[in-house]
Amino acid sequence: MGTDSAQERHRPGEFKQPNKAHKHGRHRSKGAIDNAAKGKVSVKALTARARRELKRNERRNQAHQLRAQKRAEAFNRKRSLGSASSPPFLVALVPLSNIVDVQSVKKSILNAEGSANQTWSSEGVAHLCMPRFKQRFSFVTPPGDLFGILDTLKSADTVILIVDGTGCGPPVDEDGEILLSCVFAQGLPTPVVVASGLSYVPQKKRGEVRQNLSKDISRWFPEEKVLSIETPGDALLLLRRIGSQKQRPVTQRDRRPHLFAEKLRFLSDSNEDTESLGTLLLSGYVRGKRPLSVNSLVHIPGWGTYQMAKITAPSQDPHPLDAGKEERKKDSGDAVMEEGVIDDVSGEKVLQVADPEKLESLQSENEIDPMEGEQTWPTAEELAEAAQAAADRKRLKRVPKGTSAYQAAWIPDSDNEGECSDGKESGGDDEDDDGMEEEGAPDLVEAMSQEDSDAENGSGDEEEYETITVTEGGVDPEKYDMDLDLDEEECALKKIKEAKSEIMFPDEVDSVHNARVRFQKYRGLKSYRTSPWDPKENLPQDYAKIFQFQNFDQTRRRLGKQIKTWEDMEEDVEDGIQPGMYVTLHVIGVPMRFWKLRESLPTPLTVHSLLPHEQKMSLLNLVLRRPPSCKQDPIRSKEPLFFQCGVRRFRASPIYSQHTNGSKHKFERFFQPDATVVASMFAPITFPPASVLAFTEAKDGHKELVAVGSVLDANPDRIVVKRTVLSGHPFKVHRRSAVIRFMFFDPEDINWFKPIELRTKYGRRGHIKEPLGTHGHMKCVFDGQLKSQDTVLMNLYKRVFPKWTYDPEVSISTDLKTFEESPVPVSFQPKRVEMD
């Protein structure tokens, strides 16, 4: 039977497999692809071609060349010291125990080789010239004081550390540990450890004593072997090791030409006046990797920075490698005398004379312009803007009806007719003008006159009183003797308690009456990390004396590349004296008092050439930490300290801040024992890397190491923010609001600090809504309900600046000076300097 409806079509279900559709006409053949590329090369082929991939033989040859080049550089570095054309090895003998006899060790070393030539300089430097090794050695025994040893090690190539080998006591005593801490922080030259007194130990026990010494010394020198000099063979082995071992690089020493003074002479301008200036003649070998220029500035640690008039040199080296060969040349007449000018003072040949046009200036401070920042007279642009504003300003005139603006401009003012015709101002016109003003004008005039009278009274008060800022004195270190100073002990105990309170309650202060006056220089920040703070805002007058780089990091990198270029090039890229020459520096402008002081207390002198701009003053930032071997008492901010920064020594009273990233850095009231801080102070510019040692100074002049570190930068724009926390306690707690007390005691103070955000120790945030009553209670709203044991806090911030306490004259034992500062109402900015 048929049906009228059509048959149903099959509809696939959801499990039907869909096949991939064929792409008709969308594929291309290889020929079509090549035609489209048109000679283009794949990325892999381009990368391989750019790398210039070498074959196996070529790679082997390249590695052989690099190995030979590095070997040649290593040989050149070894030959750069001790040869006939290079300075001798400057070796310092430093004892690490008080019972070590340094002179006997020095005598054993000098008598190791019978055929060696021994010569002595006037400053006690022993020169040992060994033709057998084709090397020269200079041995120095620094004095017992700490800074004499540190100054010697600034120029030394090798240091012989002498330990006690008798077994009667520790090989390194307490003083030796402190000395090692200072030497490691400053920069350790190539070390050699020598045991003294092993001859007093029985033969059977010497092996055990050597093992104990090696075990004790491995704490500081894990890879060094303890040597002995009981026989001439041991001393000869020591000399061979000094001349052949790899030299340890010290960047702050190598990048600055320096000279260890072996002969000194002072020529005074006036023999009677001790404050007169004179010329200091220093003779020695030029060391370092850069030539020494007569036009550069030199620094003598503890004496200051000076200029050089000229550089002279003797006809021959006073300590030659082979003295007999030099004498034979002189007798046979083979020696050729170079032509040149002979100096009348020293009788030596003049190598260089200072050029006044190229000589670097000694100016360290910028001249202060008291009118800088003032607006007492407008500039030309301001006058033009004022004239334009006056022309565009609309004036109201009384004109007849129907008068246009163009017609009204031609109508003269009746009040000014008398002034234009007579050229004089009449009192009646002024009265008429005053009468046409608004009704509130008399009140405005009265207010202005009141402000003028207040300003006059304020100026009179400023003239009547004088503001004197005295440097905050620090607490002297404790004296370990029988006569204890009770006042000093009480001050030390008070400082320790304050430091512990600062750790428990950081930056919190007690509530005070009239807080709006007490904290008027503080401000609130919505976000400590992101809120802006202008670094040029309200700068003190001391900032007008200093210099600032536009980009200190870029200048430092450019200077480093320039020094690297000078070291790599063999030619004289700079007009100067090459390292290795024995010369005499004529340093001018040296005060006689330094020479008189040295005659009474002989100390070694080293001369270091300064890099460009290192004589200028700026805001120097140092990263400091407390070594475990030093005194661990807390140090208050602005406490006077004695610094050795690079090649300089000076006194200053720094401020401390956290060593963090960001634009703002939190001020630290105390330098805690376990903290790492940044000390900011006014000091001469020093390019990193440079080591820093900080000491406290007692009344008797004794100095004790308290911190070590390095130079961070010279940046006056570093913002050090002091935080003060005001605390209050909940009195009544509701769901999201609470009544807070004990933060303020005056409703006016509450309204003054109302815009500042509040926080609690449990993480709540809120703000002040309104004061309640007259005793300092206030209603606050928070983002959640407070707990009864919670504490409400308000953060206030103020920028702090260091005081000008820089004192470079540290060779003269004087009490710490106080400094005065005059109040300045304007903001001074440092002067920018750029390298050529």
C-alpha positions, 0 to 999 in steps of 0.5 A: 500500500503506498503512502502519500508522505516522502521518505524520511532522510537519515540524520547522522547522530553526534557520534558520527566521525567527521572526515577532514575536508579536501583542500582543492587548489590551495596547495603549492608545488615546490617550484611555486614555493621557490618562485615565491621565495626568490632567493631568500634564505631560511632563518637557520641558514642566516643564523649559522652564517652569522655565527660563522661556524668553523670546522674542527681544525679551525676550532682547534687552531682558535682554541690554541691561539686563545690559550697562547694569548692568555699564557702570554698575558699571564707572563706579562703580568708576572714580569710587570713586577720585580724586573729591571724595567718594572718596580720591585716587589713591595713586600710588607712584614706584618705580625699577627701576634705580639710575641713575634720578632719581625726583625729576626724574620726580616734579617733571615730573608735578607741573608738568604742569598749571599750574592744578592745586593742589599741597599737601604733607603732613608725611610728604612726600606730594604732593597734586595736585588737578586741577579740569580732570579732576575728580580728585585724585592723591597721589604717594609716593616710598618709601625705598630699602629693600625693606620700605619699598617693599612697605609703600607698595605695600600701600596704593597704587592705582597704581605708576609703574615707572621704567626707565632709558631712556638705553641705557647699561645694562639698563632693569631691573638686578639689584635691580630684578628682585628687587624685581619678584619681591617685588612680584609675589608680594605683589600688584601694583597697577595698573602704569604703566611710564615711561622716564626719560632719553630726552632724553639719547638722540639724536633719530634713535635714540629709536625704536630705544631705545623698541623695545628698552625695550618688548621688555625690559619685555614679559618682565614686562608683555607688555601695558603700553606704555612712556611717557615724560615728556620734555614737559608733554604727556607728563606730562599724558597720564600723569595722564590714563591713571592716572585712567582706566585699569582698576584691578587688584584686590588681594584682601588689600588691598581686603577690609581697610580701610587707611590710609596715614599722611600725618601722625604724632604720638606722645603718651607717658605718660612722657617718661623711660621708653623702655619706656612706652606711648603713643598714636599719632595717624595721619592719612590717607584711609580706603581699601578697600571696607569701613567702618573700625570703631573697635572693630576691631583695627588692625595696623601692619607691623613694630610689632604689633596695637593697639586704637583709642580713638577716630576724629576728623576735621577740619572740612574736607578738607585737600586738597580738589579745588577749594580756591577753591570751599571758600574761597568757601563759607567766606567766604560762610557757606554751609558748615554746621558739623555738631554734634559733640564736639571732641577736646581733643588733636587739636582735631578732631571726634570721629566714633567712640569705642570701646565697651568691650563691643564692642571686640575683645580683644588676647588672642592666646594661650590661658591654659594649664591645667596640670591639663587632661588630668590625671586626678587627681580623678574626675568625677561620671560616673566616681564613679557608674560606680565605685559601680555596678561595686562593687555588681555585683562578686561577692565570695567569702564563707565561708558554711554549706552550703545558704546562698543568695546572698540570705542570704549578702549579709546575713552580715557579714564577720568581718574588718570587724566591728572596723572597723565598731564601732571606726571604726578600722583595725587592723593585725591585720585587714590582716595577715589580709587579706594572708594570705588573698590568693593566693600570688603576692600578695607578688611583686605587692606587691614589684613595685609597690613596685619601680615606686614606687621607680623612679617616685620615682627618675625624679621625682628625676632630672627635678628634678635635671636641666633640659631646654632646647630651643634653636632650631636656627640656620640658616646665614647667606647668603654674603657677596659681599665680600673678607672671607670667613668660612671657618667659614660657608663650611664650614657652607654646604658641609656643608649642600649635601652633606647636601641632595644626600645627602637627594635620593640616599638619602631619609630613610635613616639609618645603623644604630646600636647600641641602636636600640630606644632611639634610635627609641623614639618611632617607629612602623611603619605598615601603610599610610602612606595608610590607617593611622589616626593620632590628631591629638590624640595626645601634643600638646606644651604649645604647643598649649594656647596656640593656638586652633582653628576647628571648620571653618576652610574653612567659616568662611573661606567664611562670612566671604567672603560677609559681606564681599561683602554689605558691599561690595554694599550701599550703606547702612551695614551696619556701624557705621564710617567710610566709605572716602574720609574724611580721619580721625585714628586714635588708636591706644593702647598703642604702645611708645615704642621704636618711635617712637624707632626711626622718628625715627632711620630714617623709614619709611612707615607703613600701618595695616590693620584686621584681620578677626575672630579674626586676632589669635589664635595658631594653627598657620599653614600656608603654601605656599612655592616658590622663585622663579628669581630668588632664591638657590637654596641648600637651606634646612634645616627649623627654620632661622629665616626672616623672613616677610611674611605678608599685612599682617604681618612676623615671624620664625619657624622653620618645619617643611616638609612635602609639599604633598599630599592625605591625612591625613598629610604627609611631613616634608621635612628640606630645602627644595629649590630645585625643590620646593613645600612647606608650611611650618608654624609658630605664627603669628597666624591669617590668612585666605586669600587672602594672599601670603607672602614668606620671607627669610633674615637675615644677621648684619648685618641684610641680608635676601635673598628665598628663597621666595614663596607664599600662606596655605593654612590655619590647621589645628593638626590637620595631621599632619606625619610624619617618616620614617626608613629603616633599611637592610640588605643580603642576606648569604645569599639562598635561594628566599623567605628571606634572611639580612639584616645591617647593619640592627641589631647586637643581637638585642633590637633585632631582636625589638623591630622584628619586627612592622614590615613590610620592603620592598626597593628592587626592590619585594619585601615581607616580614617578620622571622622570627627573629634569628640569632646575637648580631651583628645577623643576622636571617632574613627571609621575602619574597614572592619571591626577592631579588637580591644587589644589592637593599637591604632597608629598614624605614620608621619614622614619628614625628610632628613639631611646630614650635617656638614661635619666633614673634617679631613685633618685627621693627622692632628689630634684635636677634639671633635669640632662643632659646626654651625648652620645658619637658617636659610629660607630658600632651597639650594641645589647642588651644581652638576658636573660632567666629565670631558 
